[in-house]
Amino acid sequence: TLRELDPATGRILRSVALAPDEFGEGLTEIGGRLVQLTWREERARLWTLLDLAPAGTLSYRGEGWGLASDGRELVQSDGSGVLVFRAADDLRPLRHLAVRRDGRAVPYLNELEWADGSLFANVWQSDEILRIDPRSGEVTGAWDASGLLEPSERARADVLNGIAWDPERRRFYLTGKRWPSLFVAELPEPPSASP
């Protein structure tokens, strides 16, 4: 399902179902509509922002993991270390960006978010959040989010894979699959991009 939640309580305000054969993944807003990737189905669902009504379908090649927007174009992850920048109107690929940290490729890029001119990504199967320069692909910051869950919560939870930026309040929302909470975070400037 695609859901709108009350961030204070977690209560579902609105919910719409995807097709039974679709596994919903990355989601972002651009041009007053929501674009939602599907994992392996190579379809992006379009939704109206105001009432979550279906607004079309677009096709793309490959797996869909994370999706972010700078307001002009989209950037997509597919679980590799290469991000694909796409046109907002039809998802055609515009360019590819290899992400590197200290000269080494960074695989398993997952959820994406755009904030203050940088891309933020989590690394699948880790609690690491990276800041990426969208021009060079270089990692310019790294944060360890492993302390967010208590050990008893971690035993029942799955991966960190939710990152959202609130530009008005200048804070991030962080969560994951089967996580019991949504965390509000301000990411301090890291000492370096290295782990």
C-alpha positions as CSV (number, residue, x, y, z in Angstrom):
1,T,0.0,0.0,0.0
2,L,0.8,3.7,-0.3
3,R,0.0,5.4,3.0
4,E,-0.2,8.8,4.5
5,L,0.6,8.7,8.2
6,D,0.2,11.1,11.1
7,P,3.9,11.5,12.1
8,A,3.1,12.1,15.7
9,T,0.9,9.0,16.3
10,G,1.6,6.7,13.3
11,R,-2.1,6.6,12.6
12,I,-2.9,5.8,8.9
13,L,-4.7,8.8,7.5
14,R,-5.1,7.5,3.9
15,S,-4.1,4.3,2.2
16,V,-4.3,3.0,-1.4
17,A,-3.4,-0.5,-2.6
18,L,-1.0,-1.4,-5.3
19,A,-1.7,-4.2,-7.7
20,P,-1.3,-7.6,-6.1
21,D,1.7,-8.3,-8.4
22,E,3.6,-5.1,-7.4
23,F,6.1,-4.6,-4.6
24,G,6.2,-0.9,-3.8
25,E,9.6,0.8,-3.3
26,G,11.1,4.3,-3.7
27,L,8.7,7.2,-3.5
28,T,9.1,10.9,-4.1
29,E,7.1,14.0,-5.0
30,I,7.7,16.1,-8.1
31,G,5.5,18.6,-9.9
32,G,2.5,18.0,-7.5
33,R,2.4,14.3,-8.0
34,L,4.0,11.3,-6.4
35,V,6.1,8.8,-8.3
36,Q,6.5,5.3,-6.8
37,L,8.8,2.7,-8.1
38,T,8.1,-1.0,-8.0
39,W,10.9,-3.4,-7.1
40,R,11.1,-5.8,-10.0
41,E,8.0,-5.0,-12.1
42,E,9.7,-2.2,-14.1
43,R,6.7,0.1,-13.5
44,A,6.4,3.4,-11.7
45,R,3.0,4.3,-10.4
46,L,2.0,8.0,-10.5
47,W,-0.4,9.3,-7.8
48,T,-2.0,12.7,-7.2
49,L,-0.6,14.4,-4.2
50,L,-3.8,15.8,-2.8
51,D,-6.0,12.6,-2.8
52,L,-3.7,9.7,-3.7
53,A,-5.7,9.0,-6.8
54,P,-4.0,7.0,-9.6
55,A,-2.5,9.3,-12.2
56,G,-0.7,7.0,-14.7
57,T,2.1,4.5,-15.1
58,L,5.6,4.9,-16.5
59,S,8.0,2.1,-17.5
60,Y,11.8,1.8,-16.8
61,R,14.3,-0.9,-17.0
62,G,15.9,-2.7,-14.0
63,E,15.0,-2.9,-10.4
64,G,13.6,0.0,-8.5
65,W,14.9,0.6,-5.0
66,G,15.1,4.3,-3.9
67,L,13.9,7.5,-5.6
68,A,14.5,11.2,-4.9
69,S,13.8,14.5,-6.6
70,D,15.6,17.8,-6.7
71,G,12.4,19.4,-8.2
72,R,13.6,19.1,-11.8
73,E,14.6,15.5,-12.3
74,L,14.6,12.2,-10.5
75,V,17.5,10.0,-9.2
76,Q,17.0,6.3,-8.8
77,S,18.9,3.5,-7.0
78,D,18.7,-0.1,-8.0
79,G,20.8,-1.7,-5.2
80,S,24.1,-1.2,-7.0
81,G,26.7,1.6,-6.6
82,V,25.5,3.5,-9.6
83,L,22.6,6.0,-9.5
84,V,20.5,6.8,-12.5
85,F,19.2,10.4,-13.1
86,R,15.9,10.3,-14.9
87,A,13.6,12.8,-16.6
88,A,10.5,13.5,-14.5
89,D,8.0,13.3,-17.4
90,D,8.8,9.8,-18.8
91,L,11.7,8.3,-16.6
92,R,14.1,8.2,-19.6
93,P,17.7,7.9,-18.3
94,L,19.7,11.2,-18.5
95,R,23.0,10.1,-16.9
96,H,24.6,7.7,-14.6
97,L,26.6,8.5,-11.4
98,A,29.0,6.0,-9.9
99,V,29.2,6.6,-6.1
100,R,32.7,6.3,-4.5
101,R,34.1,6.7,-1.0
102,D,37.8,7.2,-0.7
103,G,38.2,6.0,-4.3
104,R,36.3,2.8,-3.8
105,A,32.9,1.9,-5.2
106,V,30.0,1.9,-2.7
107,P,27.5,-1.0,-3.5
108,Y,24.0,-1.6,-2.2
109,L,22.7,2.0,-2.3
110,N,19.1,1.8,-1.2
111,E,16.7,4.6,-0.1
112,L,17.5,8.1,-1.4
113,E,16.7,11.6,-0.3
114,W,17.7,15.0,-1.7
115,A,18.5,17.7,0.9
116,D,20.3,21.0,0.7
117,G,21.9,20.2,-2.7
118,S,23.2,16.7,-1.6
119,L,21.9,13.2,-2.0
120,F,21.5,11.1,1.1
121,A,21.4,7.3,0.8
122,N,21.4,4.4,3.2
123,V,23.5,1.3,2.4
124,W,21.3,-1.8,2.3
125,Q,21.9,-4.3,5.2
126,S,23.7,-1.6,7.2
127,D,22.7,1.3,9.5
128,E,24.9,3.7,7.6
129,I,23.6,6.9,6.0
130,L,25.8,8.6,3.3
131,R,25.8,12.1,2.0
132,I,26.8,12.1,-1.8
133,D,27.9,14.9,-4.0
134,P,25.4,14.7,-7.0
135,R,28.0,16.0,-9.4
136,S,31.0,13.9,-8.6
137,G,29.5,10.9,-6.9
138,E,31.9,11.3,-4.0
139,V,30.7,10.5,-0.5
140,T,31.1,13.6,1.6
141,G,29.7,12.4,4.9
142,A,28.7,9.3,6.7
143,W,26.5,8.6,9.8
144,D,26.0,5.5,11.9
145,A,22.3,5.1,12.8
146,S,22.8,1.8,14.7
147,G,21.9,3.3,18.1
148,L,18.3,4.3,17.2
149,L,16.7,1.0,18.2
150,E,16.9,-0.8,21.5
151,P,18.3,-4.4,21.3
152,S,14.8,-5.9,21.9
153,E,13.4,-3.7,19.0
154,R,16.3,-4.6,16.7
155,A,15.6,-8.3,17.2
156,R,12.2,-7.8,15.6
157,A,13.1,-5.2,13.0
158,D,14.6,-5.4,9.5
159,V,16.8,-2.9,7.6
160,L,17.0,0.9,7.9
161,N,15.5,2.1,4.6
162,G,13.4,5.2,5.3
163,I,14.9,8.7,4.9
164,A,12.8,11.8,4.4
165,W,13.9,15.5,4.6
166,D,11.7,18.2,6.1
167,P,13.1,21.4,4.6
168,E,11.0,23.7,6.7
169,R,12.0,22.2,10.0
170,R,15.5,21.2,8.7
171,R,15.4,17.7,10.0
172,F,15.3,14.1,8.7
173,Y,12.8,11.4,9.5
174,L,14.4,8.0,9.7
175,T,12.8,4.5,9.9
176,G,13.0,1.0,8.5
177,K,11.2,-2.1,7.6
178,R,9.3,-3.4,10.6
179,W,10.6,-0.6,12.8
180,P,8.4,0.3,15.7
181,S,9.1,4.1,15.5
182,L,9.8,7.0,13.2
183,F,12.8,9.0,14.4
184,V,13.4,12.7,14.0
185,A,17.0,13.5,13.5
186,E,19.4,16.4,12.8
187,L,22.6,15.0,11.3
188,P,25.6,16.8,12.7
189,E,28.6,17.5,10.4
190,P,30.6,14.2,10.4
191,P,34.3,14.3,11.0
192,S,35.0,12.6,7.6
193,A,33.3,10.4,5.0
194,S,35.3,7.4,6.0
195,P,33.8,4.8,8.4
